[in-house]
Amino acid sequence: MKGTHNNISYIVKVNKREDLGGYAASFSFTSSANQGAEESKAYELMNSDKSLSIFKSQEDATHAAERCAMVCIDDGFIG
């Protein structure tokens, strides 16, 4: 899923993780380069103990990754 926040584009990807019983999510940012849009390094949603965050539904995972991307933009991490 693609989105934009404060004129910065991001991509959210959600993967079903049957081995962990739910969905994992990641997000990345895109920048316009001379030859088209390039995707940056993807950031996976992790717990404080550095284990992979697992969500019960695809919608929950998507929403959480979107919120993380927006916070990164708002806090000046990207842009």
Biopython code that builds the backbone (N, CA, C, O; Angstrom):
import numpy as np
from Bio.PDB.StructureBuilder import StructureBuilder

atoms = [
    (1, "MET", "N", (0.821, -1.160, 0.000)),
    (1, "MET", "CA", (0.000, 0.000, 0.000)),
    (1, "MET", "C", (0.875, 1.237, 0.000)),
    (1, "MET", "O", (1.872, 1.299, 0.719)),
    (2, "LYS", "N", (0.513, 2.203, -0.788)),
    (2, "LYS", "CA", (1.270, 3.451, -0.864)),
    (2, "LYS", "C", (0.491, 4.560, -0.188)),
    (2, "LYS", "O", (-0.740, 4.561, -0.179)),
    (3, "GLY", "N", (1.227, 5.505, 0.377)),
    (3, "GLY", "CA", (0.596, 6.652, 1.010)),
    (3, "GLY", "C", (1.531, 7.840, 0.969)),
    (3, "GLY", "O", (2.701, 7.718, 0.606)),
    (4, "THR", "N", (1.001, 8.992, 1.345)),
    (4, "THR", "CA", (1.781, 10.220, 1.399)),
    (4, "THR", "C", (1.412, 10.967, 2.666)),
    (4, "THR", "O", (0.241, 11.042, 3.037)),
    (5, "HIS", "N", (2.422, 11.521, 3.328)),
    (5, "HIS", "CA", (2.205, 12.320, 4.532)),
    (5, "HIS", "C", (3.188, 13.483, 4.483)),
    (5, "HIS", "O", (4.392, 13.274, 4.337)),
    (6, "ASN", "N", (2.684, 14.698, 4.603)),
    (6, "ASN", "CA", (3.526, 15.906, 4.526)),
    (6, "ASN", "C", (4.412, 15.902, 3.280)),
    (6, "ASN", "O", (5.595, 16.238, 3.342)),
    (7, "ASN", "N", (3.823, 15.519, 2.159)),
    (7, "ASN", "CA", (4.502, 15.485, 0.853)),
    (7, "ASN", "C", (5.646, 14.483, 0.768)),
    (7, "ASN", "O", (6.502, 14.607, -0.108)),
    (8, "ILE", "N", (5.680, 13.507, 1.647)),
    (8, "ILE", "CA", (6.678, 12.435, 1.595)),
    (8, "ILE", "C", (5.928, 11.128, 1.379)),
    (8, "ILE", "O", (4.985, 10.817, 2.107)),
    (9, "SER", "N", (6.348, 10.370, 0.385)),
    (9, "SER", "CA", (5.677, 9.114, 0.040)),
    (9, "SER", "C", (6.276, 7.949, 0.816)),
    (9, "SER", "O", (7.482, 7.894, 1.058)),
    (10, "TYR", "N", (5.410, 7.027, 1.198)),
    (10, "TYR", "CA", (5.858, 5.825, 1.893)),
    (10, "TYR", "C", (5.115, 4.615, 1.325)),
    (10, "TYR", "O", (4.071, 4.738, 0.685)),
    (11, "ILE", "N", (5.690, 3.456, 1.583)),
    (11, "ILE", "CA", (5.096, 2.185, 1.152)),
    (11, "ILE", "C", (5.001, 1.281, 2.374)),
    (11, "ILE", "O", (5.969, 1.132, 3.121)),
    (12, "VAL", "N", (3.838, 0.683, 2.573)),
    (12, "VAL", "CA", (3.612, -0.272, 3.654)),
    (12, "VAL", "C", (3.432, -1.648, 3.031)),
    (12, "VAL", "O", (2.660, -1.822, 2.088)),
    (13, "LYS", "N", (4.149, -2.612, 3.567)),
    (13, "LYS", "CA", (4.019, -4.000, 3.106)),
    (13, "LYS", "C", (3.658, -4.870, 4.302)),
    (13, "LYS", "O", (4.246, -4.746, 5.377)),
    (14, "VAL", "N", (2.689, -5.748, 4.100)),
    (14, "VAL", "CA", (2.238, -6.672, 5.146)),
    (14, "VAL", "C", (2.380, -8.083, 4.605)),
    (14, "VAL", "O", (1.978, -8.380, 3.480)),
    (15, "ASN", "N", (2.959, -8.944, 5.425)),
    (15, "ASN", "CA", (3.157, -10.341, 5.038)),
    (15, "ASN", "C", (2.522, -11.259, 6.062)),
    (15, "ASN", "O", (2.657, -11.055, 7.268)),
    (16, "LYS", "N", (1.828, -12.271, 5.570)),
    (16, "LYS", "CA", (1.263, -13.281, 6.470)),
    (16, "LYS", "C", (2.401, -14.173, 6.947)),
    (16, "LYS", "O", (3.186, -14.681, 6.146)),
    (17, "ARG", "N", (2.482, -14.358, 8.256)),
    (17, "ARG", "CA", (3.510, -15.201, 8.850)),
    (17, "ARG", "C", (2.834, -16.364, 9.556)),
    (17, "ARG", "O", (2.580, -16.320, 10.760)),
    (18, "GLU", "N", (2.549, -17.400, 8.788)),
    (18, "GLU", "CA", (1.862, -18.560, 9.353)),
    (18, "GLU", "C", (2.679, -19.202, 10.465)),
    (18, "GLU", "O", (2.121, -19.725, 11.430)),
    (19, "ASP", "N", (3.999, -19.162, 10.329)),
    (19, "ASP", "CA", (4.860, -19.752, 11.352)),
    (19, "ASP", "C", (4.750, -19.023, 12.690)),
    (19, "ASP", "O", (5.049, -19.599, 13.736)),
    (20, "LEU", "N", (4.322, -17.755, 12.662)),
    (20, "LEU", "CA", (4.181, -16.967, 13.885)),
    (20, "LEU", "C", (2.720, -16.671, 14.223)),
    (20, "LEU", "O", (2.432, -16.018, 15.227)),
    (21, "GLY", "N", (1.810, -17.145, 13.394)),
    (21, "GLY", "CA", (0.393, -17.026, 13.681)),
    (21, "GLY", "C", (-0.231, -15.660, 13.478)),
    (21, "GLY", "O", (-1.158, -15.291, 14.199)),
    (22, "GLY", "N", (0.260, -14.902, 12.510)),
    (22, "GLY", "CA", (-0.326, -13.589, 12.262)),
    (22, "GLY", "C", (0.328, -12.882, 11.093)),
    (22, "GLY", "O", (0.787, -13.516, 10.143)),
    (23, "TYR", "N", (0.365, -11.561, 11.171)),
    (23, "TYR", "CA", (0.888, -10.725, 10.092)),
    (23, "TYR", "C", (2.023, -9.840, 10.596)),
    (23, "TYR", "O", (1.961, -9.300, 11.700)),
    (24, "ALA", "N", (3.052, -9.701, 9.781)),
    (24, "ALA", "CA", (4.165, -8.800, 10.071)),
    (24, "ALA", "C", (4.100, -7.652, 9.075)),
    (24, "ALA", "O", (3.611, -7.815, 7.957)),
    (25, "ALA", "N", (4.595, -6.496, 9.486)),
    (25, "ALA", "CA", (4.518, -5.315, 8.624)),
    (25, "ALA", "C", (5.866, -4.607, 8.562)),
    (25, "ALA", "O", (6.676, -4.680, 9.486)),
    (26, "SER", "N", (6.077, -3.923, 7.444)),
    (26, "SER", "CA", (7.256, -3.078, 7.283)),
    (26, "SER", "C", (6.846, -1.846, 6.491)),
    (26, "SER", "O", (5.803, -1.824, 5.837)),
    (27, "PHE", "N", (7.685, -0.829, 6.567)),
    (27, "PHE", "CA", (7.429, 0.381, 5.794)),
    (27, "PHE", "C", (8.746, 0.907, 5.254)),
    (27, "PHE", "O", (9.811, 0.661, 5.821)),
    (28, "SER", "N", (8.661, 1.629, 4.158)),
    (28, "SER", "CA", (9.831, 2.259, 3.559)),
    (28, "SER", "C", (9.371, 3.573, 2.940)),
    (28, "SER", "O", (8.175, 3.837, 2.818)),
    (29, "PHE", "N", (10.323, 4.371, 2.562)),
    (29, "PHE", "CA", (10.033, 5.669, 1.973)),
    (29, "PHE", "C", (10.518, 5.685, 0.539)),
    (29, "PHE", "O", (11.458, 4.970, 0.192)),
    (30, "THR", "N", (9.894, 6.482, -0.286)),
    (30, "THR", "CA", (10.325, 6.602, -1.674)),
    (30, "THR", "C", (10.805, 8.012, -1.921)),
    (30, "THR", "O", (10.308, 8.972, -1.332)),
    (31, "SER", "N", (11.774, 8.119, -2.796)),
    (31, "SER", "CA", (12.274, 9.435, -3.193)),
    (31, "SER", "C", (12.355, 9.472, -4.699)),
    (31, "SER", "O", (12.658, 8.466, -5.341)),
    (32, "SER", "N", (12.089, 10.611, -5.252)),
    (32, "SER", "CA", (12.163, 10.762, -6.700)),
    (32, "SER", "C", (13.618, 10.929, -7.106)),
    (32, "SER", "O", (14.272, 11.903, -6.732)),
    (33, "ALA", "N", (14.102, 9.998, -7.851)),
    (33, "ALA", "CA", (15.459, 10.085, -8.382)),
    (33, "ALA", "C", (15.369, 10.455, -9.859)),
    (33, "ALA", "O", (14.276, 10.542, -10.418)),
    (34, "ASN", "N", (16.500, 10.669, -10.473)),
    (34, "ASN", "CA", (16.521, 11.052, -11.881)),
    (34, "ASN", "C", (15.874, 9.994, -12.772)),
    (34, "ASN", "O", (15.324, 10.321, -13.824)),
    (35, "GLN", "N", (15.935, 8.754, -12.364)),
    (35, "GLN", "CA", (15.409, 7.678, -13.197)),
    (35, "GLN", "C", (14.155, 7.052, -12.593)),
    (35, "GLN", "O", (13.900, 5.867, -12.806)),
    (36, "GLY", "N", (13.378, 7.812, -11.854)),
    (36, "GLY", "CA", (12.152, 7.283, -11.266)),
    (36, "GLY", "C", (12.252, 7.192, -9.764)),
    (36, "GLY", "O", (13.249, 7.598, -9.167)),
    (37, "ALA", "N", (11.221, 6.660, -9.165)),
    (37, "ALA", "CA", (11.167, 6.559, -7.707)),
    (37, "ALA", "C", (12.013, 5.398, -7.221)),
    (37, "ALA", "O", (11.975, 4.303, -7.781)),
    (38, "GLU", "N", (12.779, 5.654, -6.167)),
    (38, "GLU", "CA", (13.582, 4.612, -5.540)),
    (38, "GLU", "C", (13.068, 4.376, -4.141)),
    (38, "GLU", "O", (12.728, 5.315, -3.421)),
    (39, "GLU", "N", (13.013, 3.115, -3.761)),
    (39, "GLU", "CA", (12.540, 2.751, -2.430)),
    (39, "GLU", "C", (13.734, 2.663, -1.492)),
    (39, "GLU", "O", (14.771, 2.105, -1.851)),
    (40, "SER", "N", (13.588, 3.216, -0.285)),
    (40, "SER", "CA", (14.653, 3.164, 0.707)),
    (40, "SER", "C", (14.626, 1.824, 1.430)),
    (40, "SER", "O", (13.797, 0.959, 1.145)),
    (41, "LYS", "N", (15.532, 1.677, 2.350)),
    (41, "LYS", "CA", (15.577, 0.502, 3.210)),
    (41, "LYS", "C", (14.234, 0.332, 3.909)),
    (41, "LYS", "O", (13.617, 1.316, 4.318)),
    (42, "ALA", "N", (13.783, -0.900, 4.047)),
    (42, "ALA", "CA", (12.512, -1.168, 4.730)),
    (42, "ALA", "C", (12.756, -1.312, 6.228)),
    (42, "ALA", "O", (13.768, -1.865, 6.658)),
    (43, "TYR", "N", (11.819, -0.808, 7.002)),
    (43, "TYR", "CA", (11.882, -0.888, 8.458)),
    (43, "TYR", "C", (10.775, -1.810, 8.937)),
    (43, "TYR", "O", (9.596, -1.527, 8.722)),
    (44, "GLU", "N", (11.143, -2.914, 9.588)),
    (44, "GLU", "CA", (10.153, -3.848, 10.104)),
    (44, "GLU", "C", (9.681, -3.383, 11.473)),
    (44, "GLU", "O", (10.459, -2.833, 12.253)),
    (45, "LEU", "N", (8.411, -3.605, 11.759)),
    (45, "LEU", "CA", (7.882, -3.261, 13.077)),
    (45, "LEU", "C", (8.350, -4.304, 14.074)),
    (45, "LEU", "O", (8.134, -5.502, 13.892)),
    (46, "MET", "N", (9.001, -3.826, 15.141)),
    (46, "MET", "CA", (9.597, -4.708, 16.143)),
    (46, "MET", "C", (9.072, -4.340, 17.527)),
    (46, "MET", "O", (8.625, -3.217, 17.760)),
    (47, "ASN", "N", (9.134, -5.296, 18.428)),
    (47, "ASN", "CA", (8.797, -5.065, 19.831)),
    (47, "ASN", "C", (10.021, -4.515, 20.557)),
    (47, "ASN", "O", (11.120, -4.505, 20.003)),
    (48, "SER", "N", (9.835, -4.064, 21.782)),
    (48, "SER", "CA", (10.949, -3.490, 22.536)),
    (48, "SER", "C", (12.059, -4.508, 22.799)),
    (48, "SER", "O", (13.212, -4.122, 22.998)),
    (49, "ASP", "N", (11.729, -5.798, 22.803)),
    (49, "ASP", "CA", (12.765, -6.825, 22.992)),
    (49, "ASP", "C", (13.399, -7.259, 21.670)),
    (49, "ASP", "O", (14.109, -8.263, 21.609)),
    (50, "LYS", "N", (13.137, -6.501, 20.631)),
    (50, "LYS", "CA", (13.678, -6.710, 19.286)),
    (50, "LYS", "C", (13.137, -7.952, 18.578)),
    (50, "LYS", "O", (13.738, -8.443, 17.623)),
    (51, "SER", "N", (11.992, -8.455, 19.056)),
    (51, "SER", "CA", (11.319, -9.534, 18.343)),
    (51, "SER", "C", (10.354, -8.908, 17.342)),
    (51, "SER", "O", (9.916, -7.771, 17.517)),
    (52, "LEU", "N", (10.035, -9.638, 16.318)),
    (52, "LEU", "CA", (9.149, -9.160, 15.264)),
    (52, "LEU", "C", (7.734, -8.954, 15.809)),
    (52, "LEU", "O", (7.188, -9.835, 16.472)),
    (53, "SER", "N", (7.146, -7.794, 15.529)),
    (53, "SER", "CA", (5.764, -7.536, 15.941)),
    (53, "SER", "C", (4.821, -8.349, 15.059)),
    (53, "SER", "O", (4.928, -8.310, 13.833)),
    (54, "ILE", "N", (3.905, -9.079, 15.676)),
    (54, "ILE", "CA", (2.937, -9.894, 14.953)),
    (54, "ILE", "C", (1.542, -9.387, 15.293)),
    (54, "ILE", "O", (1.207, -9.190, 16.461)),
    (55, "PHE", "N", (0.733, -9.178, 14.258)),
    (55, "PHE", "CA", (-0.614, -8.647, 14.414)),
    (55, "PHE", "C", (-1.631, -9.712, 14.034)),
    (55, "PHE", "O", (-1.367, -10.570, 13.191)),
    (56, "LYS", "N", (-2.794, -9.646, 14.665)),
    (56, "LYS", "CA", (-3.838, -10.648, 14.420)),
    (56, "LYS", "C", (-4.492, -10.489, 13.059)),
    (56, "LYS", "O", (-4.956, -11.470, 12.478)),
    (57, "SER", "N", (-4.536, -9.252, 12.535)),
    (57, "SER", "CA", (-5.188, -9.043, 11.248)),
    (57, "SER", "C", (-4.296, -8.222, 10.331)),
    (57, "SER", "O", (-3.408, -7.500, 10.783)),
    (58, "GLN", "N", (-4.547, -8.347, 9.055)),
    (58, "GLN", "CA", (-3.810, -7.584, 8.050)),
    (58, "GLN", "C", (-4.087, -6.086, 8.232)),
    (58, "GLN", "O", (-3.193, -5.258, 8.056)),
    (59, "GLU", "N", (-5.315, -5.749, 8.581)),
    (59, "GLU", "CA", (-5.692, -4.349, 8.779)),
    (59, "GLU", "C", (-4.937, -3.731, 9.950)),
    (59, "GLU", "O", (-4.470, -2.596, 9.858)),
    (60, "ASP", "N", (-4.814, -4.475, 11.056)),
    (60, "ASP", "CA", (-4.071, -3.971, 12.217)),
    (60, "ASP", "C", (-2.611, -3.731, 11.861)),
    (60, "ASP", "O", (-2.035, -2.715, 12.249)),
    (61, "ALA", "N", (-2.013, -4.658, 11.127)),
    (61, "ALA", "CA", (-0.612, -4.526, 10.730)),
    (61, "ALA", "C", (-0.418, -3.324, 9.813)),
    (61, "ALA", "O", (0.547, -2.574, 9.961)),
    (62, "THR", "N", (-1.329, -3.143, 8.872)),
    (62, "THR", "CA", (-1.246, -2.013, 7.949)),
    (62, "THR", "C", (-1.360, -0.695, 8.697)),
    (62, "THR", "O", (-0.579, 0.227, 8.466)),
    (63, "HIS", "N", (-2.330, -0.609, 9.587)),
    (63, "HIS", "CA", (-2.552, 0.621, 10.348)),
    (63, "HIS", "C", (-1.330, 0.959, 11.210)),
    (63, "HIS", "O", (-0.918, 2.118, 11.271)),
    (64, "ALA", "N", (-0.761, -0.028, 11.864)),
    (64, "ALA", "CA", (0.406, 0.207, 12.720)),
    (64, "ALA", "C", (1.603, 0.692, 11.901)),
    (64, "ALA", "O", (2.305, 1.613, 12.317)),
    (65, "ALA", "N", (1.841, 0.079, 10.740)),
    (65, "ALA", "CA", (2.969, 0.486, 9.903)),
    (65, "ALA", "C", (2.763, 1.894, 9.353)),
    (65, "ALA", "O", (3.716, 2.669, 9.262)),
    (66, "GLU", "N", (1.528, 2.231, 8.985)),
    (66, "GLU", "CA", (1.228, 3.591, 8.516)),
    (66, "GLU", "C", (1.514, 4.610, 9.607)),
    (66, "GLU", "O", (2.121, 5.650, 9.350)),
    (67, "ARG", "N", (1.077, 4.312, 10.820)),
    (67, "ARG", "CA", (1.317, 5.232, 11.939)),
    (67, "ARG", "C", (2.807, 5.418, 12.190)),
    (67, "ARG", "O", (3.258, 6.535, 12.444)),
    (68, "CYS", "N", (3.574, 4.336, 12.121)),
    (68, "CYS", "CA", (5.026, 4.432, 12.320)),
    (68, "CYS", "C", (5.672, 5.298, 11.243)),
    (68, "CYS", "O", (6.532, 6.127, 11.540)),
    (69, "ALA", "N", (5.263, 5.106, 10.006)),
    (69, "ALA", "CA", (5.813, 5.902, 8.908)),
    (69, "ALA", "C", (5.515, 7.380, 9.115)),
    (69, "ALA", "O", (6.384, 8.225, 8.900)),
    (70, "MET", "N", (4.290, 7.697, 9.529)),
    (70, "MET", "CA", (3.913, 9.097, 9.742)),
    (70, "MET", "C", (4.675, 9.725, 10.905)),
    (70, "MET", "O", (5.066, 10.891, 10.837)),
    (71, "VAL", "N", (4.886, 8.958, 11.970)),
    (71, "VAL", "CA", (5.656, 9.470, 13.110)),
    (71, "VAL", "C", (7.098, 9.748, 12.684)),
    (71, "VAL", "O", (7.677, 10.760, 13.081)),
    (72, "CYS", "N", (7.673, 8.866, 11.887)),
    (72, "CYS", "CA", (9.045, 9.084, 11.397)),
    (72, "CYS", "C", (9.128, 10.369, 10.576)),
    (72, "CYS", "O", (10.090, 11.128, 10.688)),
    (73, "ILE", "N", (8.127, 10.597, 9.765)),
    (73, "ILE", "CA", (8.089, 11.825, 8.955)),
    (73, "ILE", "C", (7.929, 13.051, 9.852)),
    (73, "ILE", "O", (8.666, 14.027, 9.718)),
    (74, "ASP", "N", (6.963, 12.994, 10.766)),
    (74, "ASP", "CA", (6.707, 14.125, 11.658)),
    (74, "ASP", "C", (7.903, 14.458, 12.546)),
    (74, "ASP", "O", (8.150, 15.626, 12.846)),
    (75, "ASP", "N", (8.643, 13.434, 12.967)),
    (75, "ASP", "CA", (9.785, 13.648, 13.846)),
    (75, "ASP", "C", (11.068, 14.003, 13.096)),
    (75, "ASP", "O", (12.124, 14.171, 13.707)),
    (76, "GLY", "N", (10.972, 14.117, 11.770)),
    (76, "GLY", "CA", (12.132, 14.529, 10.984)),
    (76, "GLY", "C", (13.124, 13.423, 10.685)),
    (76, "GLY", "O", (14.241, 13.690, 10.243)),
    (77, "PHE", "N", (12.723, 12.184, 10.921)),
    (77, "PHE", "CA", (13.615, 11.054, 10.631)),
    (77, "PHE", "C", (13.885, 10.938, 9.133)),
    (77, "PHE", "O", (14.966, 10.528, 8.709)),
    (78, "ILE", "N", (12.898, 11.300, 8.362)),
    (78, "ILE", "CA", (13.010, 11.238, 6.893)),
    (78, "ILE", "C", (12.551, 12.572, 6.328)),
    (78, "ILE", "O", (11.690, 13.234, 6.907)),
    (79, "GLY", "N", (13.111, 12.956, 5.229)),
    (79, "GLY", "CA", (12.651, 14.177, 4.583)),
    (79, "GLY", "C", (13.706, 15.148, 4.475)),
    (79, "GLY", "O", (13.488, 16.241, 3.953)),
]
sb = StructureBuilder()
sb.init_structure("model")
sb.init_model(0)
sb.init_chain("A")
sb.init_seg("    ")
for serial, (resi, resn, name, xyz) in enumerate(atoms, 1):
    if name == "N":
        sb.init_residue(resn, " ", resi, " ")
    sb.init_atom(name, np.array(xyz, "f"), 0.0, 1.0, " ", f" {name:<3s}", serial, name[0])
structure = sb.get_structure()
